[in-house]
Amino acid sequence: MAALSAWFWNERFWLPHNVTWADLADPAPGVEYPKAGHLLSALPLALGIFFVRIFFERFIASGCAQSLHIQADIGRRAQPNAVLEKVFTSITKNPDSRHLDGLSKQLDWEVRKVQRWFRHRRNQDKPSTHTKFCESMWRFTFYLCIFTYGIQFLWQSPWMWDTRHCWYGYPYQLLTPGLYHYYVTELAFYWSLMFSQFTDIKRKAAKLANYAKYQRLCDFLFIVFSVVFFITRLVIFPIWILNTTLFESWAIIGPYPSWWLFNSLLLILQVLHIIWSYLIARIALKAMLRGKVCNDVRSDIESSSEEESDAPREGLRASPHTPKGENGTNGHCAATKARAQNHSSW
């Protein structure tokens, strides 16, 4: 284990040339440098944040959802059926036409009734709008609070206005209490998401207005989100962040092994920003064409997308805009009968 730890924390990889971990371990009195052990201090805080989230969603976000008349129901439930339940859990949740025909004959049901059962069964396992609202409200609240604290802290920092200060004297840089609390809190939050990543629904803050059925507010928030996303990811990040990590750091301290790793990851992130911007632009274009924000192509399809009408579609039988007697079969028969009557009168 000691050999593995020594290999992973190899100072020749993580630190610039002629710098060791021992140089950072014993700073002058009253001076604190960042240490690898600070990463572990986020673990107990992550557990606390996880319990705060449970309390927040259950008592605060749930109350807000009820005040907006968002109920905790999950929609129509599928009627109990052992045969279909076995197929659903062990074979497929979306049966094809061959399976549907076989099940229809086995149960003596219409194919449409079997399809309806599987649709209701799939929606039964999906979280309710109430649950999605509570999770989105928690994320929105945390991101808003940490963003406000970060702006307040960074506003007083010299590297906010001159990014070259990030590299002067690196890695011998003071770790102030404000900087420590900010990064440990952020790290603890993402550690807490590790506890719930398999149950989280992953919805954005603008979804709150969508769940509350405030379409105009949802459209406005989407416009704000799109503008902020494009400015921060396609302008500020490459011009400000990538510029200092690639070029200013090279000029001040020079490259070293982990320098290549971190900048490669940042460049990959920028590629993802471009892809996400393209997807958001597609949503914006559809919104302008349809008059409202449509389904987010970056996220999973909502459960409401499968709530189809159980009634037969009359429009497939006859067009409501086609009057009888002019076009179609009835009109053709009427015209033929009229011509026969005229012929007999001659």
C-alpha positions in Angstrom: 0.0 0.0 0.0 2.8 2.4 0.8 4.5 1.6 -2.5 1.2 2.3 -4.3 0.8 5.6 -2.5 4.3 6.7 -3.2 3.8 5.8 -6.9 0.6 7.8 -7.1 1.9 10.9 -5.3 5.2 11.0 -7.2 6.3 14.5 -6.8 8.2 14.4 -10.1 4.8 14.1 -11.8 2.6 16.5 -9.7 5.0 19.3 -8.9 7.3 21.6 -10.9 11.0 20.8 -11.1 13.1 21.2 -7.9 9.9 21.2 -5.7 9.1 18.4 -3.3 6.2 17.6 -0.9 8.5 18.3 2.0 9.0 21.9 0.8 5.2 22.4 1.3 4.9 20.4 4.5 6.6 22.9 6.9 5.8 26.5 5.9 6.6 29.5 8.0 4.5 30.2 11.1 1.1 31.6 10.2 1.4 30.4 6.6 -0.6 27.5 5.2 0.0 25.8 1.8 -2.4 23.5 0.0 -1.9 19.8 1.0 -3.1 16.6 -0.5 -4.6 15.7 2.9 -7.1 18.6 2.5 -8.9 16.4 0.0 -9.8 14.0 2.8 -11.3 16.7 5.0 -14.2 17.0 2.5 -15.5 13.5 3.2 -17.2 14.2 6.6 -18.5 17.5 5.2 -19.9 15.6 2.2 -21.9 13.3 4.6 -23.3 16.4 6.3 -24.3 18.0 3.0 -26.1 14.7 2.1 -28.2 14.8 5.2 -28.9 18.6 4.7 -30.1 17.7 1.2 -32.5 15.1 2.6 -33.9 17.6 5.1 -34.1 20.3 2.4 -36.0 18.2 -0.1 -38.4 16.7 2.4 -39.4 19.8 4.3 -38.5 22.9 2.3 -38.6 21.9 -1.4 -41.6 19.7 -0.9 -43.5 22.6 0.8 -42.7 24.8 -2.2 -43.9 22.1 -4.6 -47.2 21.8 -2.7 -47.7 25.5 -2.8 -47.3 25.4 -6.6 -49.9 22.5 -6.7 -47.3 20.0 -7.7 -48.5 16.7 -6.3 -46.5 13.6 -5.4 -48.5 11.2 -7.5 -46.9 9.0 -10.1 -49.8 8.8 -12.6 -51.7 5.7 -13.6 -50.4 2.4 -12.4 -50.4 -0.8 -14.5 -52.9 -3.5 -13.4 -51.2 -6.5 -11.8 -50.4 -9.2 -14.3 -47.8 -11.9 -13.5 -47.0 -12.8 -17.2 -46.4 -9.2 -18.3 -44.5 -8.4 -15.1 -42.1 -11.3 -15.7 -41.5 -10.1 -19.3 -41.0 -6.6 -18.1 -38.5 -7.4 -15.4 -36.5 -10.2 -17.1 -36.8 -9.8 -20.9 -37.7 -6.3 -22.1 -39.4 -3.1 -21.1 -40.1 -2.1 -24.7 -41.4 -5.2 -26.5 -41.2 -5.3 -30.3 -44.1 -6.4 -32.5 -43.2 -10.1 -32.3 -43.4 -10.0 -28.5 -46.6 -8.0 -28.6 -48.3 -10.4 -30.9 -47.2 -13.4 -28.7 -48.4 -11.8 -25.5 -51.6 -10.7 -27.2 -52.4 -14.3 -28.1 -51.3 -15.7 -24.8 -53.4 -13.3 -22.7 -56.3 -13.0 -25.3 -55.7 -9.2 -25.2 -55.7 -6.7 -28.0 -52.2 -5.6 -29.0 -53.0 -2.0 -28.1 -54.0 -3.1 -24.6 -50.6 -4.9 -24.1 -48.8 -1.7 -25.4 -50.8 0.4 -22.9 -49.8 -1.9 -20.0 -46.1 -1.6 -20.8 -46.4 2.1 -21.2 -48.1 2.4 -17.8 -45.6 0.1 -16.2 -42.6 2.1 -17.5 -44.1 5.3 -16.2 -44.8 3.6 -12.9 -41.1 3.3 -12.2 -40.3 6.9 -13.2 -40.1 9.6 -10.5 -43.0 11.9 -10.1 -42.9 15.6 -11.1 -42.9 16.4 -7.3 -39.7 14.4 -6.8 -38.0 16.0 -9.8 -39.0 19.4 -8.6 -37.5 18.9 -5.2 -34.2 17.6 -6.5 -33.9 20.5 -9.0 -34.7 23.0 -6.3 -31.9 21.6 -4.1 -29.3 21.9 -6.9 -30.5 25.3 -7.8 -30.3 26.5 -4.2 -26.8 25.1 -3.6 -25.4 26.4 -6.9 -26.8 29.9 -6.2 -25.4 30.0 -2.7 -21.9 28.8 -3.7 -21.8 31.0 -6.8 -22.7 34.1 -4.6 -20.0 33.2 -2.1 -17.5 32.5 -4.9 -18.1 35.9 -6.6 -17.8 37.7 -3.2 -14.5 35.9 -2.5 -13.0 36.2 -5.9 -13.9 39.9 -6.2 -11.2 40.6 -3.5 -8.6 38.3 -5.0 -5.8 39.7 -7.2 -6.0 36.8 -9.7 -9.6 37.7 -10.5 -8.3 40.7 -12.4 -4.8 39.5 -13.4 -4.6 35.7 -14.0 -0.8 35.8 -14.0 -1.0 36.0 -10.2 -2.1 32.3 -10.3 1.4 31.4 -11.2 3.7 33.8 -9.4 5.6 31.8 -6.8 3.7 28.6 -7.7 3.3 26.2 -5.8 4.3 28.3 -2.8 1.0 30.1 -2.5 -1.0 31.0 0.6 -4.1 29.1 1.4 -6.5 31.6 2.9 -9.5 30.5 5.0 -11.9 31.8 2.4 -10.3 29.9 -0.4 -10.1 26.7 1.7 -13.8 26.8 2.6 -14.8 27.5 -0.9 -13.0 24.5 -2.5 -13.6 22.1 0.4 -17.4 22.9 0.2 -17.5 22.4 -3.6 -15.5 19.2 -3.3 -17.8 18.0 -0.5 -20.9 18.7 -2.6 -19.6 16.6 -5.4 -18.6 13.9 -3.0 -22.2 13.9 -1.7 -23.4 13.3 -5.2 -21.4 10.1 -5.2 -23.8 8.9 -2.5 -26.9 9.5 -4.6 -25.6 9.3 -8.2 -27.6 6.1 -8.9 -30.9 7.7 -7.8 -30.6 11.3 -8.9 -32.8 12.4 -11.7 -30.3 15.1 -13.0 -32.5 18.0 -14.0 -31.5 21.7 -14.3 -32.7 24.6 -12.3 -34.8 26.0 -15.2 -36.9 22.8 -15.0 -38.5 24.2 -11.8 -40.6 26.6 -13.9 -41.4 23.8 -16.4 -42.6 21.5 -13.6 -44.7 24.3 -12.2 -46.1 24.8 -15.7 -44.9 28.4 -15.9 -44.2 28.2 -19.6 -43.2 31.9 -20.1 -40.9 31.9 -17.1 -39.4 28.6 -18.4 -38.8 30.2 -21.8 -37.2 33.3 -20.2 -34.9 31.2 -18.0 -33.9 29.1 -20.9 -32.9 32.2 -22.8 -30.9 33.5 -19.8 -29.3 30.1 -19.4 -28.4 29.9 -23.1 -26.8 33.4 -23.2 -24.8 32.7 -19.9 -23.7 29.3 -21.2 -22.4 30.7 -24.5 -20.6 33.6 -22.9 -19.0 31.6 -20.1 -18.1 28.4 -22.1 -17.3 29.8 -25.5 -15.8 33.2 -24.5 -14.6 33.4 -20.9 -13.4 29.9 -20.5 -11.1 29.7 -23.6 -10.0 33.4 -23.6 -9.5 33.7 -19.8 -9.0 30.2 -18.3 -7.3 28.3 -21.1 -5.1 31.2 -21.9 -3.7 31.4 -18.4 -3.3 27.6 -18.0 -1.7 27.1 -21.4 0.3 30.2 -22.1 0.8 32.3 -19.0 1.8 29.2 -16.9 4.2 28.1 -19.6 5.9 31.5 -19.6 6.1 31.8 -15.7 6.8 28.3 -14.4 7.2 26.1 -17.5 5.6 22.7 -18.2 5.9 19.6 -16.1 4.2 16.1 -16.4 0.9 17.0 -14.6 0.8 20.2 -16.5 0.2 18.2 -19.7 -2.5 16.1 -18.0 -4.5 19.0 -16.6 -4.4 21.0 -19.8 -5.4 18.0 -21.8 -8.4 17.6 -19.6 -9.3 21.2 -19.9 -9.1 21.0 -23.7 -11.4 18.0 -23.7 -13.8 20.0 -21.6 -13.7 22.8 -24.1 -14.6 20.2 -26.9 -17.6 19.2 -24.7 -18.6 22.8 -24.3 -18.7 23.1 -28.1 -20.9 20.0 -28.4 -23.3 21.2 -25.6 -23.5 24.6 -27.2 -24.5 23.0 -30.5 -27.3 21.0 -28.7 -28.5 24.1 -26.9 -28.6 26.0 -30.2 -30.8 23.2 -31.6 -33.2 23.6 -28.7 -33.3 27.3 -29.2 -34.0 27.0 -32.9 -36.8 24.6 -32.2 -38.2 26.9 -29.5 -38.3 29.8 -32.0 -40.0 27.6 -34.6 -42.6 26.2 -32.2 -43.1 29.2 -29.9 -41.9 27.5 -26.7 -39.0 25.4 -25.3 -39.4 21.8 -26.4 -37.8 18.7 -24.9 -34.2 19.1 -23.9 -32.2 16.8 -26.2 -29.3 16.8 -23.6 -31.4 14.9 -21.0 -33.6 11.9 -20.7 -37.1 12.0 -22.2 -39.7 13.0 -19.6 -42.3 10.5 -18.5 -45.0 12.7 -19.9 -43.7 11.9 -23.4 -45.2 8.4 -23.1 -48.6 9.5 -21.8 -50.5 9.0 -25.0 -54.3 9.0 -25.4 -55.9 5.7 -25.1 -58.7 6.7 -27.5 -58.4 5.7 -31.2 -57.2 8.5 -33.4 -60.2 9.5 -35.5 -58.0 11.6 -37.7 -56.6 8.4 -39.3 -60.1 7.4 -40.5 -61.3 10.6 -42.1 -59.8 14.1 -42.2 -61.9 16.6 -40.2 -61.2 19.3 -42.8 -62.6 17.2 -45.7 -66.3 17.6 -46.2 -68.2 14.6 -47.3 -69.4 14.7 -50.9 -66.5 16.7 -52.3 -63.4 14.4 -51.9 -62.9 10.9 -50.8 -65.1 7.8 -51.2 -68.4 9.2 -50.2 -68.1 12.1 -52.6 -67.1 9.8 -55.4 -70.2 7.6 -54.8 -72.5 10.6 -54.7 -71.2 11.9 -58.0 -71.6 8.5 -59.6 -75.2 8.2 -58.4 -76.0 11.7 -59.8 -74.6 10.9 -63.2 -76.7 7.7 -63.3 -79.8 9.6 -62.5 -79.1 12.2 -65.2 -78.5 9.4 -67.7 -81.9 7.7 -67.0 -83.6 11.1 -67.4 -82.4 11.3 -70.9 
